[in-house]
Amino acid sequence: MRRKSALAAAATAALAMVLSACGGGGGTPQQPAQSASGGGAQPAFNASLTGVFNPSTKKGGTIKAAHSSDWDSLDPADTYYGYSFNFGRLYWRTLTTYKTGPGPDGNKVVPDLAESLGQPSADGKTWTYKIRSGLKFEDGSPITAKDVAYAVARSYDKETFPHGPSYLNELLEWPKDFKGVYKSPDVDYKSAVEATDDTTVVFHLKKPFASMDYIVQLPMTAPVPKAKDTGAKYREHVVSSGPYKFETNEIGKRFTLVRNDQWDASTDSNRPALPDRWEVQLNVNADDLDNQLMSGSIQLDIPGTGMQPAALGKVLPDPTLKARTDNPTIQRLWFVSVIPDTKPLDNINCRKAVQWAADRVANQTAFGGPVAGGEIATNVMPPGIVGQEKFDLYQTPENKGDVNKAKEALAACGQPNGFSTTMSFRSDRPREKALAEAMQQALSKAGIKLTLKGFPSSSYFSDYAGNVEYVKKNGIGLATHGWGSDWPDGYGFLQAIVDSRTIRDAGNYNLSVKVPEVDKLVDQASAELDATAREKLWVDVDKKVMEDASILPVVWAKSLLMRGQGVTNLAYNEGQQMYDYVLLGVQ
């Protein structure tokens, strides 16, 4: 139980030693030098943060990749992991997409299926997109605006598709009797989204919204042919609109992508489509995955959240291995949901006791320390989100917790001797297990006893920590969580994890923040056209959430990513917040 924490601490110490020896972890990332033999770029630490490492236009070969869990779903309507948004672009296209490649431009969206970015109406409540000509599905049938509108409408059904984003459910003018394309097939949904002809998609919003071009880069706009839609079984064979299609798909085990001969490169400036084939293993032990990446058995770690503590202890002291890594700061918060539906956490002072008792340094160490894990987070919004401000409502000596203040809060909530609750984590993520163990140890000093329960990532939100009924029946009071921005402003980061109106039966990313004042502020901020005023309102949202003590921030994330042996054309993309998978090639 303690060995994981010891490894994380060792890794942190090793990282500090290595960075000290090379003059610290900051500075300008090194540009790779081409080898004299022409065999590609020489490995260098942080080589892909501001440039393309080992650039190439050579096509061919197979990329072998692995994932430490199962996919939540390969269906674009039913997926909400960053790695899936990134990887999915190999077999789907959306109206817009993040600009490929490294540097700040990676945060910009550019047209994909659409000819240009959206055209808003004067009142900002109607957005129109024109579809490119010459687009085809893998079976050769044309992709039309109707396929995009249908895809958006099918994604509305959160019982059939519990994982997917719900932004468009909340933003669009859906008919009151619309339950989804399967439950109410005769209800016309053109009041929300419609294809006015084969090339024109029109979105009708309830209120003005300025970030629509960011919304439509999400996979809900990946076209789905109605005749080939098999509902919940569509995940078994998604009909490709991108450069690759499924050759095999063994759910929970592996799948293979091969070239889609109906994809026309002349319609797609975002995807070079270099490899001939992608082979993906699922449910690979996370530590074994890192070992395979180091040895060259695989070229890509699909989750893209960084190496595990056990691997850090090997990689960081070894100059050769370290030269194959990149250490980006990402727009992500690792945190713990403090769930008020589970007694006695319905009392704000019991939630505050958790805040005071937590050992922030131990939590940071569980995630790999200050560089591989991230900066100790004191509030919700991370650096990199436009307008972010740092503040701290629960300062403790050396960030190691304050048992006395925790006990004062426990007394105030009527639990002077502490209480017991359950904390969940994703069992296939060693860092989350280490975090849960660190929390268990720190909170016990104040009399709060945690029972730890791990669940698989693929169903963590649909069946366990994001399932309303399961949480209530099983008394989950704390749940480990991570959240990266869907785009880099307050709405793109905060709305999905703090707006109580997004809560549904399952697939929730917020079960802890249920504050009417927060919901009102979300509405104010999303409708505010003045950028400065809007940014201030998002900071106000952040402060309200922290006052409610319903989120315990852990770290604003950094990650240590390893470049696979033999990969070409590799760059860290700031929009995807991981390597840009559609650029990759292989020697």
SEMI-352396 format. One record per residue (C-alpha): residue number from 1; residue in one letter; x, y, z. Coordinates in Angstrom, 1 decimal. Layout:
N
PT;NUM;a;X;Y;Z;
...
***
This chain:
587
PT;1;m;0.0;0.0;0.0;
PT;2;r;2.8;2.4;0.8;
PT;3;r;5.1;1.3;-2.0;
PT;4;k;3.2;3.4;-4.6;
PT;5;s;3.7;6.6;-2.5;
PT;6;a;7.4;5.7;-2.0;
PT;7;l;7.9;5.3;-5.7;
PT;8;a;6.2;8.6;-6.3;
PT;9;a;8.4;10.3;-3.8;
PT;10;a;11.5;8.7;-5.3;
PT;11;a;10.4;9.9;-8.7;
PT;12;t;9.9;13.4;-7.5;
PT;13;a;13.3;13.5;-5.9;
PT;14;a;14.9;12.1;-9.0;
PT;15;l;13.2;14.7;-11.2;
PT;16;a;14.4;17.5;-8.9;
PT;17;m;17.9;16.1;-9.1;
PT;18;v;17.9;15.8;-12.9;
PT;19;l;16.4;19.2;-13.4;
PT;20;s;18.9;20.7;-11.1;
PT;21;a;21.7;19.1;-13.0;
PT;22;c;20.5;20.5;-16.3;
PT;23;g;19.7;24.0;-15.0;
PT;24;g;16.1;23.6;-14.0;
PT;25;g;12.9;22.7;-15.7;
PT;26;g;12.1;26.0;-17.3;
PT;27;g;13.4;27.8;-20.3;
PT;28;t;12.8;27.4;-24.0;
PT;29;p;12.3;23.8;-25.2;
PT;30;q;15.1;22.6;-27.3;
PT;31;q;14.6;22.2;-31.0;
PT;32;p;15.7;18.7;-32.3;
PT;33;a;18.8;18.5;-34.4;
PT;34;q;18.7;16.2;-37.4;
PT;35;s;21.2;13.4;-37.2;
PT;36;a;24.1;13.4;-39.7;
PT;37;s;23.0;10.0;-41.0;
PT;38;g;19.6;11.3;-41.9;
PT;39;g;17.9;8.8;-39.6;
PT;40;g;15.6;11.3;-37.9;
PT;41;a;15.8;13.8;-35.0;
PT;42;q;18.1;13.4;-32.1;
PT;43;p;16.0;13.0;-28.9;
PT;44;a;16.0;16.0;-26.6;
PT;45;f;13.9;16.9;-23.5;
PT;46;n;10.8;18.9;-24.4;
PT;47;a;11.6;18.7;-28.1;
PT;48;s;8.0;18.5;-29.2;
PT;49;l;6.5;21.4;-27.2;
PT;50;t;7.3;24.2;-29.6;
PT;51;g;8.4;22.2;-32.8;
PT;52;v;7.5;19.1;-34.7;
PT;53;f;9.9;16.3;-33.6;
PT;54;n;11.3;14.2;-36.4;
PT;55;p;9.2;15.8;-39.1;
PT;56;s;8.3;13.6;-42.0;
PT;57;t;5.8;13.2;-44.9;
PT;58;k;6.7;9.5;-45.4;
PT;59;k;3.6;7.2;-45.5;
PT;60;g;3.4;3.6;-44.4;
PT;61;g;4.0;1.4;-41.4;
PT;62;t;2.0;0.5;-38.3;
PT;63;i;1.7;2.4;-35.1;
PT;64;k;1.2;0.2;-32.1;
PT;65;a;-0.6;1.8;-29.2;
PT;66;a;-2.0;0.7;-25.8;
PT;67;h;-4.6;1.9;-23.3;
PT;68;s;-4.5;1.1;-19.6;
PT;69;s;-8.3;0.7;-19.5;
PT;70;d;-11.2;0.0;-21.9;
PT;71;w;-12.5;2.9;-24.1;
PT;72;d;-15.5;4.5;-22.6;
PT;73;s;-17.0;4.2;-26.1;
PT;74;l;-15.8;4.5;-29.7;
PT;75;d;-19.1;6.1;-30.7;
PT;76;p;-18.7;9.8;-31.1;
PT;77;a;-22.0;10.5;-29.3;
PT;78;d;-20.9;8.5;-26.3;
PT;79;t;-17.3;9.5;-25.4;
PT;80;y;-15.9;12.1;-23.1;
PT;81;y;-12.2;11.4;-22.5;
PT;82;g;-9.6;13.8;-24.0;
PT;83;y;-7.7;10.9;-25.5;
PT;84;s;-10.8;9.8;-27.4;
PT;85;f;-11.5;13.3;-28.8;
PT;86;n;-7.9;13.3;-30.0;
PT;87;f;-7.7;9.8;-31.4;
PT;88;g;-11.2;9.8;-32.7;
PT;89;r;-10.2;12.3;-35.4;
PT;90;l;-8.5;9.4;-37.2;
PT;91;y;-12.0;7.9;-38.0;
PT;92;w;-14.3;10.9;-37.7;
PT;93;r;-14.5;14.5;-38.8;
PT;94;t;-16.4;17.3;-37.1;
PT;95;l;-17.5;20.7;-38.3;
PT;96;t;-14.4;22.3;-36.8;
PT;97;t;-11.2;21.0;-35.2;
PT;98;y;-8.2;22.2;-33.3;
PT;99;k;-5.4;23.5;-35.5;
PT;100;t;-2.8;20.7;-35.7;
PT;101;g;0.7;21.1;-34.5;
PT;102;p;2.6;22.6;-31.6;
PT;103;g;2.6;26.0;-29.9;
PT;104;p;-0.2;28.5;-28.9;
PT;105;d;-1.9;28.1;-32.3;
PT;106;g;-3.0;24.6;-31.2;
PT;107;n;-5.7;26.3;-29.1;
PT;108;k;-7.4;27.8;-32.2;
PT;109;v;-10.2;26.0;-34.0;
PT;110;v;-10.2;25.7;-37.8;
PT;111;p;-12.7;24.4;-40.3;
PT;112;d;-12.9;20.6;-40.8;
PT;113;l;-16.1;19.3;-42.3;
PT;114;a;-17.2;22.9;-42.7;
PT;115;e;-15.9;25.2;-45.4;
PT;116;s;-15.3;28.0;-42.8;
PT;117;l;-16.0;28.9;-39.2;
PT;118;g;-19.6;29.4;-38.3;
PT;119;q;-21.7;32.4;-39.3;
PT;120;p;-23.7;33.8;-36.3;
PT;121;s;-26.9;35.8;-36.7;
PT;122;a;-26.9;39.4;-35.5;
PT;123;d;-28.4;38.3;-32.1;
PT;124;g;-25.9;35.5;-31.7;
PT;125;k;-28.7;32.8;-31.3;
PT;126;t;-28.4;31.2;-34.8;
PT;127;w;-25.2;29.7;-36.2;
PT;128;t;-24.8;28.4;-39.7;
PT;129;y;-22.1;26.1;-41.2;
PT;130;k;-21.6;25.2;-44.8;
PT;131;i;-20.4;21.6;-45.5;
PT;132;r;-17.5;21.0;-47.9;
PT;133;s;-18.3;19.2;-51.2;
PT;134;g;-16.8;15.8;-52.1;
PT;135;l;-17.0;14.3;-48.6;
PT;136;k;-17.8;10.6;-48.3;
PT;137;f;-18.4;7.9;-45.7;
PT;138;e;-16.3;4.7;-45.8;
PT;139;d;-19.0;3.0;-48.0;
PT;140;g;-18.7;5.7;-50.6;
PT;141;s;-22.1;7.4;-49.8;
PT;142;p;-21.9;11.2;-49.6;
PT;143;i;-21.7;13.0;-46.3;
PT;144;t;-24.4;15.7;-46.1;
PT;145;a;-25.6;18.3;-43.7;
PT;146;k;-28.5;15.9;-42.8;
PT;147;d;-25.9;13.4;-41.4;
PT;148;v;-24.4;16.1;-39.2;
PT;149;a;-27.8;17.3;-37.9;
PT;150;y;-28.9;13.7;-37.3;
PT;151;a;-25.6;13.0;-35.3;
PT;152;v;-26.3;16.0;-33.1;
PT;153;a;-29.9;14.9;-32.5;
PT;154;r;-28.9;11.3;-31.7;
PT;155;s;-26.4;12.5;-29.1;
PT;156;y;-29.2;14.2;-27.2;
PT;157;d;-30.2;10.8;-25.6;
PT;158;k;-28.1;10.5;-22.5;
PT;159;e;-29.7;7.2;-21.4;
PT;160;t;-28.4;5.5;-24.6;
PT;161;f;-25.3;7.6;-24.6;
PT;162;p;-24.4;8.4;-21.0;
PT;163;h;-20.8;9.4;-21.5;
PT;164;g;-21.0;12.2;-24.2;
PT;165;p;-20.9;15.9;-23.6;
PT;166;s;-24.2;17.6;-23.0;
PT;167;y;-23.4;21.2;-24.1;
PT;168;l;-25.8;21.1;-27.0;
PT;169;n;-28.5;19.5;-24.9;
PT;170;e;-28.5;22.7;-22.8;
PT;171;l;-27.8;25.3;-25.5;
PT;172;l;-30.2;24.4;-28.3;
PT;173;e;-33.9;25.0;-28.6;
PT;174;w;-35.0;21.3;-28.4;
PT;175;p;-38.8;20.6;-28.7;
PT;176;k;-40.3;19.9;-25.3;
PT;177;d;-41.5;16.4;-26.3;
PT;178;f;-38.2;15.4;-27.8;
PT;179;k;-36.6;12.4;-26.0;
PT;180;g;-34.1;11.5;-28.7;
PT;181;v;-34.2;9.9;-32.1;
PT;182;y;-35.0;6.5;-30.8;
PT;183;k;-37.6;7.3;-28.1;
PT;184;s;-39.4;10.0;-30.1;
PT;185;p;-38.6;9.2;-33.8;
PT;186;d;-41.6;11.2;-35.0;
PT;187;v;-40.7;14.5;-33.2;
PT;188;d;-39.1;17.0;-35.6;
PT;189;y;-36.0;18.5;-34.0;
PT;190;k;-35.4;21.3;-36.5;
PT;191;s;-36.1;23.9;-33.9;
PT;192;a;-32.7;23.0;-32.4;
PT;193;v;-30.6;21.8;-35.4;
PT;194;e;-31.6;21.4;-39.0;
PT;195;a;-30.2;20.8;-42.5;
PT;196;t;-31.8;23.4;-44.7;
PT;197;d;-30.2;21.7;-47.7;
PT;198;d;-27.5;19.1;-48.3;
PT;199;t;-24.7;21.5;-47.5;
PT;200;t;-26.1;23.7;-44.7;
PT;201;v;-26.4;23.0;-41.0;
PT;202;v;-28.1;25.5;-38.8;
PT;203;f;-28.1;25.6;-35.0;
PT;204;h;-30.8;27.4;-33.1;
PT;205;l;-29.8;28.5;-29.5;
PT;206;k;-31.9;29.5;-26.5;
PT;207;k;-29.6;32.4;-25.9;
PT;208;p;-26.6;34.2;-27.5;
PT;209;f;-23.4;32.1;-27.2;
PT;210;a;-20.0;33.3;-28.5;
PT;211;s;-18.0;30.0;-28.4;
PT;212;m;-20.0;27.9;-30.9;
PT;213;d;-17.0;27.2;-33.1;
PT;214;y;-15.4;25.5;-30.1;
PT;215;i;-18.6;23.5;-29.3;
PT;216;v;-18.8;22.0;-32.8;
PT;217;q;-15.3;20.6;-32.7;
PT;218;l;-16.6;18.1;-30.1;
PT;219;p;-17.5;14.7;-31.5;
PT;220;m;-21.3;15.2;-31.4;
PT;221;t;-21.0;16.8;-34.9;
PT;222;a;-19.2;13.8;-36.4;
PT;223;p;-21.7;12.7;-39.1;
PT;224;v;-23.7;9.5;-38.7;
PT;225;p;-25.6;7.9;-41.6;
PT;226;k;-29.1;7.3;-40.2;
PT;227;a;-29.5;4.1;-42.2;
PT;228;k;-26.4;2.6;-40.6;
PT;229;d;-27.2;3.8;-37.0;
PT;230;t;-27.5;0.8;-34.6;
PT;231;g;-28.1;2.9;-31.5;
PT;232;a;-26.0;1.6;-28.5;
PT;233;k;-24.4;-1.0;-30.7;
PT;234;y;-23.0;1.6;-33.1;
PT;235;r;-19.9;1.6;-31.0;
PT;236;e;-19.1;-1.8;-32.4;
PT;237;h;-18.7;-0.4;-35.9;
PT;238;v;-18.6;3.3;-36.3;
PT;239;v;-19.0;4.4;-40.0;
PT;240;s;-15.8;6.4;-40.8;
PT;241;s;-15.8;9.9;-42.2;
PT;242;g;-12.0;10.2;-41.6;
PT;243;p;-8.8;8.8;-43.1;
PT;244;y;-9.1;5.5;-41.3;
PT;245;k;-11.8;2.9;-40.8;
PT;246;f;-12.2;-0.1;-38.4;
PT;247;e;-10.8;-3.4;-39.7;
PT;248;t;-11.4;-5.2;-36.4;
PT;249;n;-13.0;-4.2;-33.1;
PT;250;e;-12.9;-6.6;-30.2;
PT;251;i;-14.7;-4.6;-27.5;
PT;252;g;-12.6;-4.5;-24.3;
PT;253;k;-9.6;-6.2;-25.9;
PT;254;r;-8.2;-4.5;-29.1;
PT;255;f;-9.1;-2.9;-32.3;
PT;256;t;-7.4;-2.1;-35.6;
PT;257;l;-7.7;0.9;-38.0;
PT;258;v;-6.7;0.7;-41.7;
PT;259;r;-6.9;3.3;-44.5;
PT;260;n;-10.3;4.5;-45.6;
PT;261;d;-10.1;4.6;-49.4;
PT;262;q;-13.1;6.9;-49.6;
PT;263;w;-11.4;9.7;-47.7;
PT;264;d;-10.2;12.4;-50.0;
PT;265;a;-7.1;14.2;-48.8;
PT;266;s;-7.9;17.2;-51.0;
PT;267;t;-10.8;17.9;-48.6;
PT;268;d;-8.7;17.7;-45.5;
PT;269;s;-5.8;19.9;-44.7;
PT;270;n;-5.7;18.8;-41.0;
PT;271;r;-4.7;15.1;-41.3;
PT;272;p;-1.6;13.9;-43.2;
PT;273;a;-2.7;10.2;-42.5;
PT;274;l;0.9;8.9;-42.6;
PT;275;p;0.6;5.3;-41.1;
PT;276;d;-1.1;2.5;-43.0;
PT;277;r;-2.4;0.9;-39.9;
PT;278;w;-3.1;1.5;-36.2;
PT;279;e;-3.2;-1.4;-33.7;
PT;280;v;-4.6;-0.6;-30.3;
PT;281;q;-4.4;-2.9;-27.2;
PT;282;l;-6.9;-2.2;-24.4;
PT;283;n;-6.9;-3.0;-20.7;
PT;284;v;-3.1;-3.1;-20.5;
PT;285;n;-1.7;-2.7;-17.0;
PT;286;a;-0.6;1.0;-16.7;
PT;287;d;2.9;0.1;-15.4;
PT;288;d;3.4;-2.5;-18.1;
PT;289;l;2.2;0.0;-20.7;
PT;290;d;5.0;2.4;-19.6;
PT;291;n;7.6;-0.5;-19.8;
PT;292;q;6.4;-1.3;-23.3;
PT;293;l;6.7;2.3;-24.3;
PT;294;m;10.2;2.5;-23.0;
PT;295;s;11.3;-0.7;-24.7;
PT;296;g;9.7;0.1;-28.0;
PT;297;s;7.1;-2.6;-28.0;
PT;298;i;4.5;0.1;-28.5;
PT;299;q;4.8;3.7;-29.9;
PT;300;l;1.9;5.4;-28.2;
PT;301;d;0.3;5.6;-24.7;
PT;302;i;-3.3;6.4;-25.6;
PT;303;p;-4.5;8.1;-22.4;
PT;304;g;-1.9;10.8;-22.8;
PT;305;t;-1.9;11.8;-19.1;
PT;306;g;1.7;11.0;-18.4;
PT;307;m;3.9;8.2;-17.1;
PT;308;q;3.1;6.4;-13.9;
PT;309;p;5.2;6.8;-10.7;
PT;310;a;7.0;3.5;-11.1;
PT;311;a;8.2;4.6;-14.5;
PT;312;l;9.3;8.1;-13.4;
PT;313;g;11.8;6.5;-11.1;
PT;314;k;13.4;4.8;-14.1;
PT;315;v;13.1;7.5;-16.7;
PT;316;l;14.2;10.7;-14.9;
PT;317;p;17.6;9.6;-13.7;
PT;318;d;18.5;8.1;-17.1;
PT;319;p;19.6;10.8;-19.6;
PT;320;t;18.8;8.6;-22.6;
PT;321;l;15.2;7.9;-21.5;
PT;322;k;14.6;11.4;-20.3;
PT;323;a;15.7;12.8;-23.7;
PT;324;r;12.6;11.0;-25.1;
PT;325;t;10.2;12.9;-22.9;
PT;326;d;8.2;16.1;-22.9;
PT;327;n;6.9;17.9;-19.7;
PT;328;p;4.0;20.2;-20.7;
PT;329;t;1.8;22.2;-18.4;
PT;330;i;-1.8;21.4;-19.3;
PT;331;q;-5.2;23.0;-18.7;
PT;332;r;-6.2;20.2;-16.3;
PT;333;l;-7.2;19.9;-12.7;
PT;334;w;-6.8;16.7;-10.7;
PT;335;f;-9.3;17.0;-7.8;
PT;336;v;-11.6;15.2;-5.4;
PT;337;s;-15.4;15.7;-5.6;
PT;338;v;-16.8;16.1;-2.1;
PT;339;i;-20.4;14.9;-2.6;
PT;340;p;-23.1;16.6;-0.5;
PT;341;d;-25.7;13.9;-1.2;
PT;342;t;-23.8;11.6;1.2;
PT;343;k;-24.2;12.3;4.8;
PT;344;p;-22.7;14.0;6.8;
PT;345;l;-21.1;15.8;3.8;
PT;346;d;-24.5;17.5;3.3;
PT;347;n;-23.2;19.8;6.1;
PT;348;i;-20.8;22.4;4.7;
PT;349;n;-18.6;22.3;7.8;
PT;350;c;-18.0;18.5;7.3;
PT;351;r;-16.9;19.3;3.7;
PT;352;k;-14.7;22.1;5.1;
PT;353;a;-13.2;19.5;7.5;
PT;354;v;-12.0;17.5;4.5;
PT;355;q;-10.4;20.6;3.0;
PT;356;w;-8.6;21.4;6.2;
PT;357;a;-7.4;17.9;6.8;
PT;358;a;-6.0;17.1;3.4;
PT;359;d;-2.2;17.0;3.0;
PT;360;r;-1.7;18.8;-0.2;
PT;361;v;2.0;17.9;-0.5;
PT;362;a;1.2;14.2;-0.1;
PT;363;n;-1.5;14.5;-2.7;
PT;364;q;0.9;16.2;-5.1;
PT;365;t;3.4;13.5;-4.5;
PT;366;a;0.8;10.8;-5.3;
PT;367;f;0.6;12.4;-8.8;
PT;368;g;4.3;12.4;-9.3;
PT;369;g;5.5;15.6;-7.6;
PT;370;p;5.7;19.2;-8.7;
PT;371;v;7.0;18.7;-12.2;
PT;372;a;5.7;15.3;-13.3;
PT;373;g;2.4;15.7;-11.4;
PT;374;g;1.8;19.5;-11.3;
PT;375;e;1.5;22.6;-9.1;
PT;376;i;-0.5;22.4;-5.9;
PT;377;a;-3.9;23.7;-6.8;
PT;378;t;-5.7;26.0;-4.4;
PT;379;n;-8.8;26.7;-6.5;
PT;380;v;-10.5;25.1;-9.4;
PT;381;m;-9.5;26.9;-12.6;
PT;382;p;-5.9;26.1;-13.7;
PT;383;p;-3.4;28.4;-15.2;
PT;384;g;-3.8;28.7;-19.0;
PT;385;i;-7.5;29.3;-18.8;
PT;386;v;-8.1;32.9;-19.9;
PT;387;g;-8.7;35.2;-16.9;
PT;388;q;-7.7;32.6;-14.2;
PT;389;e;-6.8;34.0;-10.8;
PT;390;k;-5.1;32.1;-8.0;
PT;391;f;-6.6;32.3;-4.5;
PT;392;d;-6.6;30.0;-1.4;
PT;393;l;-9.5;29.8;1.1;
PT;394;y;-7.9;26.9;3.1;
PT;395;q;-4.3;27.8;3.7;
PT;396;t;-2.5;25.3;6.0;
PT;397;p;1.1;25.3;7.3;
PT;398;e;3.4;24.1;4.6;
PT;399;n;0.4;22.9;2.7;
PT;400;k;0.3;19.7;4.9;
PT;401;g;-3.1;20.1;6.4;
PT;402;d;-4.3;21.6;9.7;
PT;403;v;-5.8;19.0;12.0;
PT;404;n;-7.0;21.5;14.6;
PT;405;k;-9.0;23.5;12.0;
PT;406;a;-10.4;20.2;10.6;
PT;407;k;-11.5;19.2;14.1;
PT;408;e;-13.1;22.6;14.7;
PT;409;a;-15.1;22.2;11.5;
PT;410;l;-16.1;18.7;12.5;
PT;411;a;-17.4;20.0;15.8;
PT;412;a;-19.3;22.7;13.9;
PT;413;c;-21.0;20.0;11.8;
PT;414;g;-22.0;17.9;14.7;
PT;415;q;-19.3;15.2;14.2;
PT;416;p;-16.7;16.0;16.9;
PT;417;n;-15.3;12.4;16.7;
PT;418;g;-15.1;12.4;13.0;
PT;419;f;-17.1;10.2;10.5;
PT;420;s;-16.7;7.4;8.0;
PT;421;t;-17.2;7.6;4.2;
PT;422;t;-16.2;5.9;1.0;
PT;423;m;-13.7;7.3;-1.5;
PT;424;s;-13.7;6.1;-5.1;
PT;425;f;-10.9;6.1;-7.6;
PT;426;r;-10.1;4.6;-11.0;
PT;427;s;-8.4;1.3;-10.3;
PT;428;d;-6.4;1.2;-13.5;
PT;429;r;-4.7;4.5;-12.7;
PT;430;p;-2.0;4.1;-10.1;
PT;431;r;-1.7;7.8;-9.3;
PT;432;e;-5.4;7.9;-8.4;
PT;433;k;-4.9;4.9;-6.1;
PT;434;a;-1.9;6.7;-4.5;
PT;435;l;-4.0;9.8;-4.1;
PT;436;a;-6.8;7.9;-2.3;
PT;437;e;-4.2;6.3;0.0;
PT;438;a;-2.7;9.7;0.8;
PT;439;m;-6.2;11.1;1.6;
PT;440;q;-7.0;8.1;3.7;
PT;441;q;-3.8;8.7;5.8;
PT;442;a;-4.2;12.5;6.2;
PT;443;l;-7.9;12.5;7.0;
PT;444;s;-7.6;9.8;9.6;
PT;445;k;-5.5;12.2;11.7;
PT;446;a;-8.7;14.3;12.1;
PT;447;g;-10.9;11.3;12.7;
PT;448;i;-12.3;11.0;9.2;
PT;449;k;-12.1;7.3;8.1;
PT;450;l;-12.1;6.5;4.4;
PT;451;t;-12.9;3.1;2.8;
PT;452;l;-11.3;3.1;-0.6;
PT;453;k;-13.0;1.5;-3.7;
PT;454;g;-11.5;1.3;-7.1;
PT;455;f;-13.5;1.0;-10.4;
PT;456;p;-12.5;0.8;-14.1;
PT;457;s;-12.0;4.0;-16.0;
PT;458;s;-14.3;2.9;-18.9;
PT;459;s;-17.4;2.8;-16.7;
PT;460;y;-16.3;5.0;-13.8;
PT;461;f;-18.7;7.8;-14.6;
PT;462;s;-21.5;5.8;-16.2;
PT;463;d;-21.8;3.1;-13.6;
PT;464;y;-20.1;4.3;-10.4;
PT;465;a;-18.7;7.7;-9.4;
PT;466;g;-20.9;9.5;-12.0;
PT;467;n;-24.0;7.5;-11.4;
PT;468;v;-26.5;9.2;-9.1;
PT;469;e;-28.2;6.1;-7.8;
PT;470;y;-24.9;4.2;-7.2;
PT;471;v;-23.3;7.0;-5.3;
PT;472;k;-26.3;7.3;-3.0;
PT;473;k;-26.8;3.6;-2.4;
PT;474;n;-23.1;3.0;-1.8;
PT;475;g;-22.3;6.1;0.3;
PT;476;i;-19.6;7.5;-1.9;
PT;477;g;-18.6;10.8;-0.2;
PT;478;l;-15.3;11.5;-2.0;
PT;479;a;-14.5;10.7;-5.6;
PT;480;t;-11.2;11.2;-7.4;
PT;481;h;-11.6;13.1;-10.6;
PT;482;g;-9.6;14.9;-13.4;
PT;483;w;-10.9;17.5;-15.8;
PT;484;g;-9.3;19.2;-18.7;
PT;485;s;-10.7;22.2;-20.6;
PT;486;d;-12.9;21.5;-23.6;
PT;487;w;-11.6;24.8;-24.7;
PT;488;p;-9.5;27.4;-22.9;
PT;489;d;-12.0;29.8;-21.3;
PT;490;g;-14.1;29.7;-18.2;
PT;491;y;-17.1;28.1;-19.9;
PT;492;g;-15.0;25.5;-21.6;
PT;493;f;-13.4;24.5;-18.3;
PT;494;l;-16.0;25.1;-15.6;
PT;495;q;-19.5;24.6;-16.9;
PT;496;a;-19.5;20.8;-17.1;
PT;497;i;-18.1;20.3;-13.6;
PT;498;v;-19.9;23.0;-11.6;
PT;499;d;-23.4;23.6;-13.2;
PT;500;s;-25.9;21.5;-11.3;
PT;501;r;-28.3;21.6;-14.3;
PT;502;t;-26.1;19.2;-16.3;
PT;503;i;-26.7;16.4;-13.7;
PT;504;r;-28.5;13.4;-15.2;
PT;505;d;-29.0;9.8;-14.0;
PT;506;a;-25.5;8.6;-15.2;
PT;507;g;-22.4;9.8;-16.9;
PT;508;n;-22.0;12.8;-14.7;
PT;509;y;-18.7;14.7;-14.3;
PT;510;n;-20.3;16.8;-11.5;
PT;511;l;-22.2;15.3;-8.6;
PT;512;s;-20.8;17.6;-5.9;
PT;513;v;-21.5;21.2;-6.9;
PT;514;k;-25.2;22.0;-6.5;
PT;515;v;-25.2;25.7;-5.7;
PT;516;p;-28.0;27.9;-7.1;
PT;517;e;-25.7;31.0;-7.0;
PT;518;v;-23.1;29.1;-9.1;
PT;519;d;-25.7;28.3;-11.7;
PT;520;k;-26.8;31.9;-11.9;
PT;521;l;-23.2;33.1;-12.3;
PT;522;v;-22.7;30.5;-15.1;
PT;523;d;-25.6;32.0;-16.9;
PT;524;q;-24.3;35.6;-16.4;
PT;525;a;-20.8;34.7;-17.5;
PT;526;s;-21.8;32.8;-20.6;
PT;527;a;-24.1;35.6;-21.8;
PT;528;e;-21.6;38.5;-21.0;
PT;529;l;-20.2;39.9;-24.3;
PT;530;d;-17.5;42.1;-22.6;
PT;531;a;-14.4;39.8;-22.3;
PT;532;t;-13.0;41.5;-19.1;
PT;533;a;-16.3;41.4;-17.3;
PT;534;r;-16.9;37.8;-18.4;
PT;535;e;-13.5;36.6;-17.1;
PT;536;k;-14.2;38.2;-13.7;
PT;537;l;-17.5;36.4;-13.5;
PT;538;w;-15.8;33.0;-14.1;
PT;539;v;-13.4;33.8;-11.2;
PT;540;d;-16.5;34.6;-9.1;
PT;541;v;-17.8;31.1;-10.0;
PT;542;d;-14.5;29.6;-8.9;
PT;543;k;-14.7;31.4;-5.6;
PT;544;k;-18.3;30.3;-4.9;
PT;545;v;-17.4;26.7;-5.5;
PT;546;m;-14.5;26.8;-3.2;
PT;547;e;-16.6;28.6;-0.5;
PT;548;d;-19.0;25.6;-0.8;
PT;549;a;-16.1;23.2;-0.2;
PT;550;s;-17.6;20.7;-2.7;
PT;551;i;-14.4;20.4;-4.8;
PT;552;l;-11.0;19.7;-3.2;
PT;553;p;-8.3;20.7;-5.7;
PT;554;v;-5.2;18.5;-5.9;
PT;555;v;-2.9;19.7;-8.7;
PT;556;w;-3.0;21.9;-11.7;
PT;557;a;-1.5;19.2;-14.0;
PT;558;k;1.8;18.7;-15.6;
PT;559;s;2.6;15.4;-17.2;
PT;560;l;5.7;13.6;-18.4;
PT;561;l;5.0;12.2;-21.8;
PT;562;m;7.3;9.7;-23.6;
PT;563;r;7.8;9.8;-27.4;
PT;564;g;7.6;6.3;-28.8;
PT;565;q;10.6;4.8;-30.6;
PT;566;g;10.5;5.3;-34.3;
PT;567;v;7.6;7.8;-34.4;
PT;568;t;7.8;10.7;-36.8;
PT;569;n;6.0;14.0;-37.1;
PT;570;l;5.3;14.3;-33.4;
PT;571;a;4.1;17.5;-31.7;
PT;572;y;2.4;18.4;-28.4;
PT;573;n;-0.9;20.1;-29.2;
PT;574;e;-2.2;22.6;-26.7;
PT;575;g;-5.8;22.2;-27.8;
PT;576;q;-5.7;18.4;-27.3;
PT;577;q;-3.4;18.8;-24.3;
PT;578;m;-1.4;15.8;-25.4;
PT;579;y;0.5;14.6;-28.5;
PT;580;d;-1.3;15.4;-31.7;
PT;581;y;-2.4;11.9;-32.8;
PT;582;v;-3.5;12.7;-36.3;
PT;583;l;0.0;14.1;-37.2;
PT;584;l;1.9;10.9;-36.2;
PT;585;g;3.9;8.8;-38.6;
PT;586;v;6.3;5.9;-38.0;
PT;587;q;9.6;4.9;-39.5;
***
